[in-house]
Amino acid sequence: WGRSFLVERSAEISAAVLGQAGSRERAVRTPAWFLREERSSDESRAELYVKPDDRYEINDIASRCPDMVEQLQSAAELFQQHVDRQQRDDMPTLPREITELF
């Protein structure tokens, strides 16, 4: 399944899309980044791409930007918790470094 939420805070708009395929795959897309994760019981693999520059998702930069991988993973977890609790009206605002283009 996939969910997309557009959250408006005053005049600022933040957008993120969270997609999940079963319990093993998850993806987060913002205007600036795309994170794809494959998780298993013993390991996790993350791929990170700069958007919109890497249109075809060829240049995985996860190993060079572990802090951004961690921020996007944390945002995805928080996002998922709000969805699970049906708190769509109380979605947190994403940090600027996750949503803004360079």
C-alpha positions in Angstrom: 0.0 0.0 0.0 1.1 3.6 -0.3 -0.1 6.8 1.3 0.5 10.4 0.4 -0.1 13.3 2.8 0.2 16.9 2.0 0.5 18.8 5.3 0.1 22.5 5.5 1.5 24.5 8.4 0.7 28.2 8.2 2.0 29.3 4.7 4.6 26.4 4.5 3.8 23.2 2.7 5.7 19.9 3.2 5.1 16.8 1.1 6.2 13.3 1.7 5.1 9.9 0.3 5.5 6.8 2.3 5.1 3.4 0.5 5.4 0.0 1.9 5.3 -3.5 0.4 4.7 -6.0 3.1 6.9 -5.8 6.2 10.2 -5.9 4.3 10.2 -3.0 1.9 9.6 0.7 2.5 10.2 3.9 0.5 10.1 7.6 1.4 10.0 10.3 -1.3 10.2 14.0 -0.7 10.9 16.8 -3.2 14.6 16.5 -2.4 15.2 12.8 -1.6 14.2 9.2 -2.3 15.0 6.5 0.2 14.3 2.8 -0.5 14.8 0.2 2.2 14.8 -3.5 2.2 14.6 -5.0 5.7 15.0 -8.5 7.0 15.4 -10.0 10.5 19.1 -9.9 10.3 20.0 -6.9 8.1 18.8 -3.8 6.4 19.8 -2.2 3.1 19.0 1.4 2.3 19.4 3.2 -1.0 19.3 7.0 -1.2 18.9 9.2 -4.3 19.0 13.0 -4.7 15.8 14.3 -6.4 15.0 15.6 -8.9 18.6 15.4 -10.2 18.8 11.6 -10.2 15.6 11.0 -12.1 16.3 7.3 -12.9 17.8 6.4 -9.5 21.2 5.4 -10.7 23.5 7.0 -8.2 22.9 5.5 -4.7 24.6 7.8 -2.2 23.4 6.2 1.0 27.0 5.3 2.0 28.0 9.0 1.6 25.0 10.5 3.5 24.3 8.2 6.4 22.9 11.1 8.4 20.2 11.8 5.7 19.4 8.1 5.6 18.8 8.1 9.4 16.7 11.3 9.2 14.5 9.9 6.5 14.1 6.6 8.4 13.2 8.4 11.5 10.7 10.6 9.6 9.2 7.4 8.1 8.8 5.7 11.5 7.1 8.8 12.9 4.9 9.1 9.9 3.9 5.5 10.1 3.1 5.8 13.8 0.7 8.7 13.1 -1.0 6.7 10.2 -1.4 3.7 12.5 -3.0 5.8 15.2 -5.2 7.5 12.6 -3.7 10.9 13.5 -3.7 12.4 10.0 -4.6 15.9 11.2 -1.6 16.0 13.6 1.2 15.0 11.2 4.6 16.5 12.2 6.3 19.0 9.9 9.3 17.5 8.2 12.7 19.2 8.7 13.8 21.5 5.9 16.8 19.5 5.0 14.5 16.6 4.1 12.1 18.6 2.0 14.0 21.4 0.4 15.9 21.2 -2.9 19.5 22.4 -2.8 
